[in-house]
Amino acid sequence: MKRYLVERELIQNNIQVLQKKAGSAVIWAVLKGNGYGLGLLPMAETCRAAGLDHFAVTEIAEARALREGGFETEPILMLQPTADADEITALLPLHVIFTISSTEDASVLAGLAAQAGVTAEAHIKIDTGMSRLGFLCGGDSFDEGVANVIASCRLPGLLPEGIYTHFAVSDEPDADSERYTHQQFDLFCRMIDAVARRGGVTFAIRHCANTGAVVHYPEMALDMVRPGLLLYG
């Protein structure tokens, strides 16, 4: 079995700094890529010893390894959305939190959860400018995006407890990147407000702060932050 060297004291010191930066926001440790190459379980154990018991991953194998490795009840957010029936079927027994980035994601997940007789916890992902994944909401897509989020959240079988977006350049120090990050944050907040006003849908967890934002924009921490590389120094 491959052994991983994890500088536990250094990482736990990083976590202490993070906790001060995050304030009242809950820290969800991003452990994708096998704990950024340091080993998924050693990193999860190090985080838990430092008081972090919320995790985020991208692969089914990562979620399963955490559950089988002693993390039986800790919240695990799947950052990679899926509408693949086989993947969802494999994930439902692991009691993970799904990411929903489209009406298709929502529909497939809701249907399979209903068939299994369970309620699937999920976070809605909004594309505010990363141009990768999420409900489109920029420019002319705003009203349609609001309507799609509301419709998805109302599907039986889903518990949409959270909503999030991902900043594109929050780690860049130049003025253009700062302006763009603020534009993304403003659009994210407008979406949340519009979904609440038009559909009566609210979210217990709102999050957008990745590593760069935790460092440069602590005012954007909201309810939860998602440090990845920042855990490692």
C-alpha positions in Angstrom: 0.0 0.0 0.0 1.3 3.4 -0.9 2.3 5.5 2.1 1.8 9.3 2.2 3.8 11.8 4.1 1.5 14.4 5.6 3.0 17.3 7.6 0.2 17.2 10.1 1.4 20.1 12.3 1.9 22.4 9.3 -1.5 21.6 7.8 -3.2 22.0 11.2 -1.5 25.3 11.6 -2.8 26.3 8.2 -6.3 25.3 9.4 -6.0 27.5 12.5 -5.2 30.4 10.2 -8.1 29.5 8.0 -10.5 29.3 10.9 -9.6 32.9 11.8 -10.1 34.0 8.2 -13.4 32.2 7.8 -15.0 33.7 10.9 -18.4 32.1 11.5 -18.5 30.4 8.1 -18.1 26.6 8.2 -15.0 25.3 6.5 -15.5 22.4 4.0 -12.1 20.9 3.2 -11.7 20.2 -0.5 -9.9 16.9 -0.8 -10.2 16.2 -4.5 -7.3 14.7 -6.4 -6.6 12.2 -3.6 -6.1 15.1 -1.2 -4.1 17.0 -3.8 -1.7 14.1 -3.9 -1.1 13.8 -0.2 -3.5 11.0 0.3 -7.3 11.3 0.8 -7.6 9.5 4.2 -4.4 11.0 5.8 -5.6 14.5 4.8 -9.2 13.8 6.1 -7.8 12.5 9.4 -5.6 15.5 9.7 -8.5 17.8 9.1 -10.7 16.1 11.5 -8.1 16.2 14.2 -8.0 20.0 13.7 -11.7 20.3 14.0 -12.8 20.1 10.3 -15.4 17.5 9.6 -17.0 18.7 6.4 -15.5 17.6 3.1 -15.8 18.1 -0.6 -14.6 15.7 -3.4 -15.2 15.1 -7.1 -15.1 11.3 -7.6 -17.3 8.5 -6.5 -14.2 6.6 -5.4 -13.2 9.4 -3.1 -16.7 9.5 -1.5 -16.7 5.8 -1.0 -13.1 5.7 0.4 -14.1 8.3 3.0 -17.2 6.4 4.1 -15.3 3.1 4.2 -12.3 4.8 5.9 -14.1 5.8 9.1 -15.9 9.0 7.9 -19.4 7.4 8.1 -21.5 10.4 8.9 -19.5 13.5 8.0 -21.0 15.7 5.3 -19.5 15.1 1.9 -20.3 17.5 -1.0 -19.8 16.1 -4.5 -18.4 19.1 -6.4 -18.8 17.3 -9.8 -22.5 17.3 -10.9 -23.9 14.3 -12.7 -27.0 13.3 -14.5 -25.7 9.8 -15.1 -28.1 7.2 -13.6 -25.4 4.7 -12.7 -23.3 7.3 -10.9 -26.3 8.6 -8.9 -27.4 5.1 -8.0 -23.9 4.4 -6.7 -23.8 7.7 -4.7 -27.2 7.5 -3.0 -26.3 4.8 -0.5 -23.2 6.9 0.5 -25.5 9.7 1.7 -23.5 12.4 0.0 -24.6 15.9 -0.9 -25.1 16.3 -4.7 -24.3 19.2 -6.9 -27.1 20.2 -9.3 -26.0 22.4 -12.2 -28.9 22.1 -14.6 -32.6 21.1 -14.8 -31.4 17.8 -16.2 -29.3 17.1 -13.2 -32.2 17.9 -10.9 -34.7 15.8 -12.8 -32.6 12.7 -13.0 -31.5 12.9 -9.3 -35.1 13.6 -8.1 -36.5 10.6 -10.1 -33.9 8.2 -8.8 -34.1 9.4 -5.3 -37.9 8.9 -5.4 -37.5 5.4 -6.8 -35.1 4.6 -3.9 -37.5 6.0 -1.4 -35.0 8.6 -0.1 -34.6 12.4 -0.2 -31.4 13.6 -1.9 -29.6 16.5 -0.3 -28.2 18.9 -2.9 -26.5 22.2 -3.5 -27.4 24.3 -6.5 -24.5 25.5 -8.6 -24.7 28.8 -10.4 -22.4 29.9 -13.2 -21.7 33.5 -12.5 -18.7 33.8 -14.9 -16.5 30.7 -14.6 -18.1 29.4 -17.8 -17.7 25.8 -16.8 -20.6 24.3 -14.8 -23.8 25.7 -13.3 -27.2 27.2 -14.1 -26.6 30.1 -16.5 -27.6 33.4 -15.1 -25.6 36.2 -16.7 -27.0 38.9 -18.9 -30.1 37.8 -20.8 -30.1 34.4 -19.1 -30.9 35.8 -15.6 -34.7 35.4 -15.6 -34.5 31.9 -17.2 -31.8 30.9 -14.7 -34.0 32.1 -11.8 -36.9 30.1 -13.2 -34.8 27.0 -13.7 -33.4 27.1 -10.2 -36.9 27.5 -8.7 -38.3 24.6 -10.8 -35.4 22.4 -9.8 -35.7 23.1 -6.1 -39.4 22.3 -6.1 -38.9 18.7 -7.4 -40.1 16.0 -5.0 -37.2 13.9 -3.7 -34.8 16.8 -3.4 -33.7 18.8 -0.4 -31.9 21.8 -1.9 -30.1 23.0 1.3 -27.3 25.0 -0.4 -26.4 27.2 -3.3 -23.0 28.1 -4.6 -20.8 29.5 -7.4 -17.1 29.3 -8.2 -14.9 32.4 -8.7 -12.7 32.4 -11.8 -9.9 34.8 -10.7 -10.2 35.4 -7.0 -6.6 34.4 -6.5 -5.3 37.1 -8.9 -4.3 40.4 -7.3 -4.8 42.8 -10.3 -7.6 45.3 -10.5 -9.4 43.6 -13.4 -9.6 40.3 -11.5 -10.8 42.1 -8.4 -13.5 43.8 -10.4 -14.5 40.5 -12.0 -14.7 38.7 -8.7 -17.0 41.5 -7.3 -19.2 41.2 -10.4 -19.5 37.4 -9.8 -20.3 37.9 -6.2 -22.9 40.6 -7.0 -24.6 38.3 -9.6 -24.6 35.4 -7.1 -26.3 37.5 -4.5 -28.9 38.9 -7.0 -29.7 35.3 -8.0 -30.3 34.2 -4.4 -32.5 37.2 -3.8 -34.5 36.7 -7.0 -35.1 33.0 -6.3 -36.3 33.9 -2.8 -38.6 36.7 -4.0 -40.1 35.0 -7.1 -40.2 31.4 -5.8 -40.1 31.5 -2.1 -37.0 29.3 -2.2 -34.3 30.0 0.4 -31.1 28.2 1.2 -29.5 27.3 4.5 -26.0 27.4 3.1 -24.7 29.9 0.6 -21.0 29.7 -0.5 -18.7 31.1 -3.1 -15.3 31.5 -1.4 -12.7 29.2 -2.8 -9.0 29.4 -1.7 -8.4 32.8 -3.4 -11.5 34.4 -1.9 -10.8 33.1 1.6 -7.5 35.0 1.4 -8.5 38.1 -0.5 -12.2 38.5 0.1 -13.2 37.4 3.7 -16.4 39.5 3.4 -17.6 36.9 0.8 -17.3 34.0 3.2 -21.1 33.9 3.8 -22.1 30.5 5.4 -19.4 28.3 4.1 -15.9 28.4 2.5 -14.2 25.8 0.3 -10.4 25.9 0.7 -8.4 23.5 -1.4 -4.8 24.3 -1.9 -4.9 26.7 1.0 -5.0 23.7 3.3 -1.7 22.7 2.1 0.2 26.0 2.4 
